[in-house]
Amino acid sequence: MSEHSTTEQPAAPADGKNKSKAKEIEEGKSMAILAYIIALIPFFAGDKKNKFVRFHAVQGMNILIIAVGYSIIASILSSILGGIFLGGCLNAWSYWVTGQSSGGMCNPGLYGIISFIVWIPAIIIGIIDIIGLISAINGKEKEVPILGKFKIIKE
């Protein structure tokens, strides 16, 4: 009889906790997925008590903030580069029309290459967002690579 009393069995609360977590994930999965598509809805209207939804909503908002910030910077940079590399193209056109030269550089090929390079991080941000989406679909709370380290909004 003493042998049976010393045998350890899994505690009921741990099993209940796993079932509770699985239920939480299942209930919040659609909102967690939505966090990577339209981040504002799960962040502001999602279940604040559901930790799975909250985790992905915060990650989705952080990605959104970084993406918007980078888009603003890239747009300004592209506009400046466009003025530098394409300003001469307008001048060349005005020369053909008016016969007067105002100088300037016209290199649309170089502008295209540099503009593409400027937007490569935006493509990477999109790929990272898809990685987060896959994590939510699989029911995992896994930080996205690179951007997961930036905690603009905390849980």
C-alpha positions in Angstrom: 0.0 0.0 0.0 2.9 2.3 0.7 4.1 1.8 -2.9 0.9 3.2 -4.3 0.9 6.2 -2.1 4.4 7.3 -3.2 3.7 6.9 -6.9 3.3 10.3 -8.5 0.5 11.0 -10.9 0.2 14.1 -13.1 -1.6 16.8 -11.3 -5.1 17.6 -12.5 -4.5 21.4 -12.7 -1.7 21.1 -15.2 -3.9 19.0 -17.5 -6.7 21.5 -17.0 -4.3 24.3 -17.8 -3.3 22.6 -21.1 -6.9 22.2 -22.0 -7.6 25.8 -21.0 -4.7 27.0 -23.2 -5.9 24.9 -26.1 -9.4 26.3 -25.7 -8.0 29.8 -25.5 -6.0 29.3 -28.7 -9.0 27.8 -30.6 -11.3 30.6 -29.5 -8.8 33.3 -30.5 -7.3 31.8 -33.6 -9.4 33.9 -36.1 -8.6 37.2 -34.3 -4.9 36.2 -34.1 -4.9 35.5 -37.8 -6.6 38.8 -38.4 -3.9 40.6 -36.4 -1.5 40.1 -39.4 -4.0 41.2 -42.0 -5.8 44.2 -40.3 -3.9 44.8 -37.0 -6.1 47.5 -35.7 -9.3 45.4 -35.2 -7.8 42.6 -33.0 -5.7 45.2 -31.1 -8.6 47.4 -30.2 -11.6 45.1 -30.5 -10.1 41.7 -29.7 -10.5 39.9 -26.4 -8.1 41.5 -24.0 -8.2 38.5 -21.7 -7.2 36.0 -24.3 -3.4 35.9 -24.1 -3.1 34.2 -27.5 -5.1 37.0 -29.3 -3.3 39.7 -27.3 0.2 38.3 -28.2 -0.6 38.3 -31.9 -2.5 41.6 -31.8 0.5 43.3 -30.2 2.9 41.7 -32.7 0.7 42.7 -35.6 0.5 46.3 -34.3 4.3 46.5 -33.9 4.8 45.2 -37.4 2.2 47.7 -38.7 3.9 50.6 -36.9 7.3 49.6 -38.3 5.9 49.2 -41.8 4.2 52.5 -41.8 7.3 54.3 -40.4 9.5 52.6 -42.9 7.1 53.4 -45.8 7.1 57.1 -44.8 11.0 57.2 -44.8 11.2 55.2 -48.0 8.7 57.5 -49.8 10.6 60.6 -48.7 13.9 59.0 -49.8 12.4 57.9 -53.2 11.1 61.4 -53.8 14.5 63.0 -53.1 16.2 60.4 -55.3 13.6 61.0 -58.0 14.3 64.7 -57.9 18.0 64.0 -58.2 18.0 61.3 -60.9 14.9 62.3 -62.8 15.0 66.1 -62.6 17.2 66.2 -65.7 14.7 64.2 -67.6 12.2 67.0 -67.3 14.9 69.5 -68.2 15.7 67.4 -71.3 12.0 67.4 -72.3 11.8 71.2 -71.8 14.9 71.5 -74.0 13.2 69.6 -76.8 10.1 71.8 -76.4 11.7 75.3 -75.8 15.2 74.8 -77.2 16.7 76.1 -73.9 18.8 73.9 -71.6 18.6 74.1 -67.8 21.0 71.3 -67.0 20.4 68.4 -64.6 20.9 64.7 -64.5 18.6 62.3 -66.3 19.2 58.6 -65.3 16.0 56.7 -64.9 17.8 53.3 -64.9 19.9 54.2 -61.9 16.9 55.7 -60.2 15.0 52.5 -60.8 17.7 50.4 -59.3 18.2 52.6 -56.2 14.5 52.9 -55.7 14.1 49.1 -55.8 16.9 48.8 -53.2 15.2 51.3 -50.9 12.0 49.2 -51.0 13.7 45.8 -50.3 13.1 46.2 -46.5 9.4 46.7 -47.2 9.4 43.3 -48.9 11.2 41.8 -45.9 8.6 43.3 -43.6 5.9 41.7 -45.6 7.6 38.3 -45.4 8.0 38.7 -41.6 4.3 39.5 -41.4 3.5 36.3 -43.3 5.7 34.4 -40.8 3.6 35.8 -38.0 0.4 34.8 -39.8 1.6 31.3 -40.2 2.5 31.2 -36.5 -1.1 32.3 -35.6 -2.6 29.7 -38.0 -0.5 27.0 -36.3 -1.7 28.1 -32.9 1.8 29.1 -31.7 2.9 32.1 -29.7 6.3 32.6 -31.5 7.9 36.0 -31.9 8.5 37.0 -35.5 12.1 37.2 -36.6 14.0 40.5 -36.5 10.9 42.7 -35.8 9.9 40.6 -32.8 12.7 42.2 -30.8 11.3 45.7 -31.3 8.6 46.2 -28.6 7.0 49.5 -29.6 3.8 48.4 -28.0 4.1 46.0 -25.1 1.6 43.3 -24.1 
